[in-house]
């Protein structure tokens, strides 16, 4: 198949959204498909172009068999909403014009969302060139914007996003989502037949499965005398609610040897650093994002990993770091609604504990339970690792997406003998 992928985020950006679409593209290329990715220049979450890149109208490069078309990018001057929206609009508009003027050969087009503002580009190209469209939905907009307080229900913004989502779902021959809850919501709220929606979990990449280091090692950022190391690794944004980790550290300030490391960058990082300073928490350290091949050493050195969500309302969210932590044998404390898909995953794996989001005292209590019970930690580490590797490898998820694409264009598959 000739596959075109529209995505705002791609390698060398390294966080959940970019990792997912990069893995999918490279998997498809490894299976002999001709894959083209249309995106912008990498700048997230640092709001600066990555080393080795210069902003220009168009560029192209190849990596692991994938042809990457990059278009002029407005690099946000801050993490503010308007600046980020302008970033989305500029890249998607210029990408649309580029593909309009010089369309590649396409059997099927994949659109990775969010940002939903790219939907106009995806729908327009699909209509103009009759390219079959498959929508890969990582988060539901405008729903998540309402839950996080960024969009007021019934507002013009809410209505515009709602119409865009409706048009996208109706235009798509197939839809993939990251967990069952999203499938149910799209089917219920937008009238999309459930048979057109497939669950393709995030999963864990094979490159992370070789653990480096061990409990006796202390990678950069950890307190040297820590006897119980707690890790958060990922985006420090609004949806994560990282402040609950800092308040939990405050609850445990009297416990000698407990050290928290917040590894990553994002829109809320500066606020979190300020909060830790205000609370005078010597037990909390911050470290910038590290390359993915270094993550295993941090998980291996940690005695526990926190995977937080800001609100109980985010029941349809399953953070990708959950798979990474458990696959690398690190016991998890998940801050999420007890009925959510994420909570069911953790309990089903036996890979950690679940507490209500925003309850710093409960989070501290769960961490203290793990700190005082090495046997429990080892049991959860082994259970989580075994469960994720048996059910949620990225290779298996990529194969599932490949099957969805093939089902969307059966005539192409038959003609090419795939």
C-alpha positions in Angstrom: 0.0 0.0 0.0 1.0 3.6 -0.5 0.2 5.3 2.9 0.2 9.0 3.6 0.2 9.9 7.3 -0.8 13.4 8.4 0.6 14.2 11.9 1.6 17.3 13.8 4.1 15.3 15.9 6.8 13.0 14.7 10.4 11.9 15.4 12.7 13.3 16.7 10.0 14.6 19.1 9.8 12.0 21.8 6.5 11.7 23.8 3.4 9.7 23.6 1.9 11.1 20.4 5.1 11.3 18.4 6.2 7.9 19.6 2.9 6.3 18.5 2.8 7.6 15.0 6.6 7.1 14.4 6.3 3.5 15.4 3.3 3.0 13.2 5.0 4.6 10.2 8.3 2.7 10.6 6.4 -0.6 11.1 4.5 -0.1 7.9 7.7 0.7 6.0 9.4 -2.4 7.4 6.5 -4.5 5.9 7.1 -3.2 2.4 4.5 -0.4 2.3 5.5 3.0 0.8 5.0 5.4 3.7 5.0 9.2 3.5 4.7 11.3 6.6 3.6 15.0 6.3 4.4 17.0 9.3 6.1 20.2 10.6 9.6 20.9 12.0 10.2 19.4 15.5 9.7 21.9 18.3 7.6 20.3 21.0 7.5 20.5 24.0 10.5 22.9 24.2 9.1 25.6 21.9 12.4 25.6 20.0 13.5 23.9 16.8 15.4 20.7 17.5 19.2 20.7 16.8 20.0 20.1 13.2 16.8 21.6 11.8 16.3 25.0 10.1 12.8 26.4 9.6 12.0 26.8 5.9 9.1 26.4 3.6 9.6 22.8 2.7 12.1 20.0 3.3 12.2 16.3 3.0 14.2 13.5 4.6 14.1 9.7 4.9 14.4 7.6 8.0 14.0 3.9 8.4 12.3 3.7 5.0 9.8 6.5 5.7 9.7 9.6 3.5 9.2 12.6 5.8 7.8 15.9 4.3 8.2 18.8 6.6 6.5 22.2 6.1 7.1 25.7 7.5 6.4 25.8 11.2 5.4 28.7 13.4 7.4 28.0 16.5 5.4 29.1 19.6 7.0 31.9 21.6 5.3 30.5 24.7 3.1 27.6 25.9 0.0 29.8 25.8 -3.2 28.7 24.0 -3.2 31.2 21.2 0.5 30.6 20.4 -0.1 26.9 20.3 -3.2 27.2 18.1 -1.3 29.4 15.6 1.4 26.7 15.5 -1.3 24.1 14.5 -3.0 26.3 12.0 0.2 27.4 10.2 1.7 23.9 9.8 -1.6 22.2 8.7 -2.4 25.0 6.2 1.0 24.9 4.6 1.0 21.1 4.5 -2.4 21.2 2.8 -1.2 23.6 0.1 1.9 21.5 -0.4 0.0 18.3 -0.9 -2.6 20.1 -3.0 0.0 21.3 -5.5 2.1 18.1 -5.5 0.0 15.2 -4.3 1.9 11.9 -3.7 0.5 8.6 -4.8 -1.8 7.5 -2.1 -3.9 4.3 -1.5 -4.9 5.3 2.0 -4.4 8.3 4.3 -4.1 8.2 8.0 -4.7 11.3 10.2 -3.4 11.3 13.7 -5.5 13.5 16.1 -5.2 15.7 18.1 -4.6 18.4 17.1 -8.1 18.4 15.7 -7.3 21.6 13.8 -5.6 19.4 11.2 -9.0 17.8 10.4 -9.7 20.4 7.7 -6.5 19.4 5.9 -7.3 15.6 6.2 -11.0 16.0 5.1 -10.1 18.4 2.3 -7.5 16.2 0.8 -9.7 13.1 1.1 -12.6 14.9 -0.7 -10.4 16.4 -3.5 -8.4 13.3 -4.3 -10.9 10.7 -3.1 -8.2 9.3 -0.8 -9.7 6.8 1.7 -9.3 8.2 5.2 -8.5 6.5 8.5 -8.6 8.6 11.6 -6.3 7.6 14.5 -7.8 9.3 17.6 -5.5 9.6 20.7 -7.7 12.1 22.6 -11.3 13.2 22.0 -11.8 16.9 21.2 -13.7 19.0 22.1 -14.6 16.6 25.0 -11.2 16.7 26.7 -10.9 20.4 26.4 -14.2 20.8 28.3 -13.1 18.3 31.0 -9.8 20.2 31.5 -11.6 23.6 31.7 -10.1 25.0 28.5 -13.4 25.0 26.5 -16.8 26.2 27.7 -19.7 23.9 26.7 -21.9 25.6 24.2 -19.3 28.2 23.3 -18.4 29.0 19.6 -15.1 27.2 20.1 -16.9 24.1 21.4 -19.3 24.1 18.5 -16.6 24.5 15.9 -14.6 21.6 17.3 -17.7 19.5 17.6 -18.6 20.0 14.0 -15.0 19.3 12.9 -15.0 16.0 14.9 -18.4 15.0 13.5 -17.2 15.6 9.9 -14.0 13.8 10.5 -15.7 10.7 11.9 -18.3 10.6 9.2 -15.7 11.0 6.4 -13.4 8.3 7.8 -13.7 4.7 6.4 -12.3 3.5 9.7 -11.4 4.9 13.1 -8.8 3.7 15.5 -8.7 4.7 19.2 -6.4 4.0 22.1 -8.8 2.3 24.4 -12.4 0.9 24.6 -13.9 3.9 26.4 -13.1 6.2 23.4 -14.8 3.7 21.0 -17.9 3.8 23.2 -18.0 7.6 23.3 -17.6 8.1 19.6 -20.2 5.5 18.8 -22.7 6.9 21.3 -22.2 10.7 20.8 -21.5 10.8 17.0 -23.6 7.8 15.8 -20.6 6.0 14.3 -21.2 2.3 14.0 -19.0 0.4 16.5 -17.8 -1.9 13.7 -16.0 1.0 12.1 -14.0 1.7 15.3 -11.0 -0.4 16.3 -9.0 -0.3 19.5 -5.3 0.0 18.9 -3.6 0.5 22.3 -0.4 2.5 22.6 1.7 -0.4 23.9 5.4 -0.4 24.6 8.3 -0.2 22.1 10.7 -3.1 21.8 13.6 -0.6 22.0 12.7 0.0 25.7 12.6 -3.6 26.7 16.3 -4.0 27.2 16.6 -2.6 30.7 19.8 -0.7 31.5 21.2 -0.2 34.9 19.6 -1.5 38.1 18.3 -0.6 41.5 21.9 0.1 42.6 22.5 2.7 39.9 21.6 6.4 40.1 21.2 8.1 36.7 21.5 11.9 36.4 18.9 13.7 38.5 18.5 11.3 41.4 19.5 12.2 45.0 22.6 10.2 45.7 21.5 9.0 49.1 18.0 7.9 48.1 16.8 4.6 49.6 13.4 4.9 47.9 13.2 6.6 44.5 10.0 7.7 42.9 9.8 8.6 39.2 7.5 10.6 37.0 8.6 10.5 33.4 6.7 12.3 30.6 5.0 15.5 29.6 4.4 18.0 32.5 1.2 19.4 31.1 -2.3 20.3 32.2 -3.8 16.9 31.8 -1.2 15.2 34.0 -1.9 17.1 37.2 1.7 16.9 38.3 1.0 19.1 41.3 -0.5 16.2 43.2 2.9 14.5 43.0 4.6 17.5 44.6 2.0 17.7 47.3 2.4 14.0 48.0 6.2 14.7 48.4 5.2 17.2 51.0 3.2 14.6 52.9 6.3 12.4 52.9 8.9 15.0 53.8 9.5 13.4 57.1 10.5 10.1 55.5 14.3 9.9 55.2 15.7 8.7 51.9 12.5 9.3 49.8 13.3 11.2 46.6 11.1 12.2 43.7 12.4 12.8 40.2 10.2 14.6 37.7 11.7 13.8 34.3 10.4 15.8 31.3 9.3 19.1 30.0 6.0 20.8 29.2 3.7 23.8 29.6 3.3 23.3 33.4 6.9 22.6 34.3 7.8 26.1 35.4 4.8 26.2 37.7 5.7 22.9 39.2 9.3 24.0 39.9 7.9 27.1 41.6 5.5 25.0 43.7 8.2 22.7 44.9 10.4 25.7 45.8 7.5 27.3 47.7 7.0 24.1 49.7 10.8 23.9 50.3 10.9 20.3 49.1 14.5 19.2 49.0 13.2 15.7 48.1 11.9 16.8 44.7 14.2 17.2 41.7 13.5 18.1 38.1 15.4 16.9 35.0 14.9 17.7 31.3 13.6 15.1 28.9 16.1 12.4 28.0 16.4 10.3 24.7 14.1 7.3 24.8 17.0 4.9 24.8 18.0 6.3 28.2 14.5 5.9 29.8 15.1 2.2 30.9 17.9 3.2 33.2 15.6 5.6 35.0 12.8 3.1 35.4 15.3 0.5 36.5 16.7 2.8 39.2 13.2 3.7 40.5 11.4 1.8 43.2 8.0 3.2 42.1 6.6 5.2 39.2 3.7 7.6 39.4 1.3 7.9 36.4 -1.1 10.7 37.2 -4.2 12.1 35.6 -5.6 15.5 36.6 -9.2 14.5 37.1 -11.6 11.6 37.5 -13.4 13.0 34.5 -10.6 11.7 32.2 -11.9 8.2 32.3 -11.1 7.6 28.6 -7.4 8.3 29.0 -4.8 5.5 29.3 -1.3 7.2 29.4 1.3 5.5 27.3 3.8 5.7 30.2 1.7 3.2 32.0 2.8 0.5 29.5 6.4 1.6 29.6 6.6 1.5 33.4 5.1 -1.9 33.8 7.0 -3.4 30.9 10.2 -2.3 32.5 9.3 -3.8 35.8 8.6 -0.7 37.8 5.6 -0.8 40.2 3.0 1.9 39.3 0.9 4.2 41.4 -1.9 5.4 39.0 -3.9 8.5 39.8 -7.2 7.9 38.0 -10.9 7.0 38.4 -11.2 3.5 39.8 -13.6 2.6 36.9 -11.4 3.8 34.1 -9.7 1.7 31.5 -6.4 2.7 32.9 -7.4 1.5 36.4 -8.7 -1.8 35.0 -5.4 -2.3 33.2 -3.3 -1.8 36.3 -5.5 -4.1 38.4 -5.7 -6.7 35.7 -1.9 -6.8 35.4 -1.3 -6.7 39.2 1.3 -4.1 38.3 0.5 -1.4 40.9 -1.9 0.6 43.0 -4.7 3.0 42.0 -5.7 6.1 43.9 -8.2 8.9 43.2 -6.7 11.8 41.2 -6.0 15.0 43.2 -5.8 13.1 46.6 -2.2 13.8 47.6 -2.7 12.1 51.0 -3.9 8.8 49.3 -1.0 9.0 46.8 1.5 9.4 49.7 -0.1 6.5 51.5 0.2 4.3 48.5 3.9 5.2 48.1 4.5 4.5 51.7 2.9 1.1 51.3 5.3 0.3 48.5 8.3 1.8 50.4 7.7 -0.4 53.4 7.0 -3.7 51.5 9.8 -4.9 49.2 7.9 -8.2 48.5 4.9 -6.3 47.2 7.1 -4.2 45.0 8.7 -7.2 43.5 5.4 -9.0 42.9 3.9 -5.9 41.2 7.1 -5.5 39.1 7.0 -9.0 37.8 3.2 -9.1 37.3 3.1 -5.8 35.4 6.0 -6.7 33.2 4.7 -10.2 32.3 1.2 -8.8 31.5 2.2 -6.0 29.3 4.7 -8.0 27.3 2.1 -10.7 26.7 -0.6 -8.3 25.6 0.6 -4.8 24.7 3.8 -4.7 22.6 3.9 -2.0 20.1 4.7 -4.6 17.4 1.3 -6.2 18.0 -0.5 -2.9 18.0 1.2 -1.8 14.7 0.1 -5.1 13.1 -3.4 -4.4 14.3 -3.3 -0.9 12.6 -1.9 -2.4 9.4 -4.9 -4.8 9.3 -7.3 -1.8 9.8 -5.7 0.0 6.9 -5.9 -3.0 4.7 -9.6 -3.5 5.5 -10.2 0.1 4.5 -8.9 -0.5 1.0 -9.6 -4.1 0.2 -9.5 -3.5 -3.6 -5.9 -2.3 -3.3 -4.9 -5.2 -1.1 -6.4 -7.7 -3.6 -4.8 -6.0 -6.6 -1.4 -5.9 -5.0 -1.7 -9.4 -3.5 -0.9 -8.2 0.0 
